[in-house]
Amino acid sequence: MNNGPTIGPPLFVDASGWIAAFNRRDRHHPDARGVIDACLVDRLRMATTNWTIYEALSTLKSRVGWQPASDLWELVSRPRAVTFVQVTEAIEARALDLFLRYRDKTWGVVDCASLVVMEELGCRQALAFDRHFVEASRQRGFVLLPER
């Protein structure tokens, strides 16, 4: 079983991945922390969006407290570790198109923006535990880490 990212395009980290990595009580914490630590040690790029980070920061602060949210912000603010993509009007438009096109899916607009960014960056792997990302991985052909 491969639990770490491969060399190539960045690993996209969803809000659920960030939350699990910075919330010690989360059932996915060991797996999420392991993947992120492997990226940091091996200097493998991670990517995320401002929308994704805002979702993770808000959830962490409300569920766990200020410190884990601050620790996450400190990590994603390091440009050598994380490609931090600002959701532009163009990305937002594509995300809304994706959101409205998949009538049978319950993916949120933030998830759709993440999928658009993953496509733009060529991401073939994601750290996520959210059921929407699990479904999207099957639909769009990317691998979730750690592999399940």
C-alpha positions in Angstrom: 0.0 0.0 0.0 1.3 3.4 -1.0 0.6 6.1 1.6 2.8 8.8 0.3 2.6 11.1 -2.7 4.6 10.5 -5.9 6.9 13.0 -7.6 5.2 15.1 -10.3 2.3 17.5 -10.1 1.4 18.8 -6.6 -0.7 16.8 -4.2 -4.0 18.7 -3.8 -5.1 18.9 -0.1 -8.8 19.3 0.5 -10.3 21.0 3.6 -11.0 17.5 5.0 -7.3 16.6 4.7 -6.2 19.8 6.4 -8.7 19.4 9.2 -7.7 15.8 9.8 -4.0 16.7 9.8 -4.4 19.5 12.4 -7.1 18.0 14.6 -5.6 15.3 16.8 -9.1 13.9 17.7 -10.0 13.3 14.0 -10.1 9.6 13.2 -8.0 10.3 10.0 -5.4 12.3 11.9 -2.5 9.8 11.7 -3.0 9.1 8.0 -3.4 12.8 7.1 -0.4 13.9 9.2 1.6 11.1 7.7 1.0 12.2 4.2 1.6 15.9 4.9 4.8 15.2 6.9 6.0 13.0 4.0 5.5 15.9 1.6 7.4 18.2 3.9 10.3 15.8 4.5 10.6 14.9 0.8 9.9 18.5 -0.3 7.0 17.4 -2.4 4.6 20.2 -3.4 1.1 20.4 -2.0 -1.6 22.6 -3.5 -4.8 24.1 -2.1 -7.1 27.0 -2.7 -8.0 30.0 -0.6 -11.6 28.8 -0.4 -10.4 25.4 0.8 -8.2 26.9 3.4 -10.9 29.3 4.7 -13.2 26.3 5.1 -10.5 24.4 7.0 -9.5 27.3 9.1 -13.1 28.1 10.1 -13.8 24.5 11.0 -10.6 24.0 13.0 -11.1 27.2 15.0 -14.7 26.3 15.8 -14.1 22.6 16.6 -10.6 22.5 18.0 -9.5 26.1 18.8 -7.4 28.9 17.6 -4.0 27.2 17.8 -4.5 24.5 15.2 -6.0 27.0 12.9 -3.0 29.3 13.4 -0.6 26.3 12.8 -2.4 25.5 9.5 -2.2 29.1 8.4 1.5 29.2 9.2 2.1 26.0 7.1 0.1 27.1 4.0 1.8 30.5 4.1 5.1 28.9 3.3 5.4 29.1 -0.5 8.0 26.4 -0.7 5.6 23.9 0.9 2.2 24.8 -0.5 1.0 26.2 -3.8 -1.7 28.5 -2.6 -4.1 29.2 -5.5 -6.5 32.1 -5.3 -9.9 31.4 -6.7 -10.3 33.8 -9.6 -13.5 34.8 -11.4 -12.5 32.4 -14.1 -12.1 29.5 -11.7 -15.3 30.4 -9.9 -17.2 30.4 -13.3 -15.9 27.0 -14.2 -16.6 25.7 -10.7 -20.2 26.9 -10.9 -20.6 25.4 -14.3 -19.3 22.0 -12.9 -21.6 22.4 -9.9 -24.7 22.9 -12.1 -23.7 20.3 -14.7 -23.6 17.4 -12.3 -27.2 17.3 -11.3 -26.9 13.9 -9.7 -24.0 14.9 -7.4 -24.1 16.8 -4.1 -20.7 18.3 -4.6 -20.4 21.8 -3.2 -19.2 24.8 -5.1 -15.9 24.9 -3.0 -15.3 21.2 -3.9 -16.0 22.0 -7.6 -13.5 24.9 -7.5 -10.9 22.5 -6.0 -11.6 20.1 -8.9 -11.1 22.9 -11.4 -7.8 23.8 -9.8 -6.7 20.2 -9.7 -7.3 19.9 -13.4 -5.4 23.2 -14.1 -2.4 22.1 -12.0 -2.4 18.5 -13.4 -3.0 17.1 -9.9 -3.5 13.3 -10.0 -3.5 12.8 -6.2 -5.5 14.4 -3.4 -5.5 14.2 0.4 -9.2 14.1 1.3 -11.6 12.2 3.4 -14.8 14.0 2.4 -17.4 11.7 0.7 -17.7 14.2 -2.1 -14.0 13.9 -2.9 -14.2 10.1 -2.7 -17.0 10.2 -5.3 -15.2 12.8 -7.4 -12.0 10.7 -7.4 -13.9 7.8 -9.1 -15.7 10.1 -11.5 -12.6 12.2 -12.5 -9.8 9.6 -12.2 -7.5 10.8 -9.5 -6.1 8.9 -6.5 -6.9 9.7 -2.9 -4.1 9.4 -0.4 -3.6 7.4 1.7 -4.8 4.9 -0.8 -7.8 3.1 0.6 
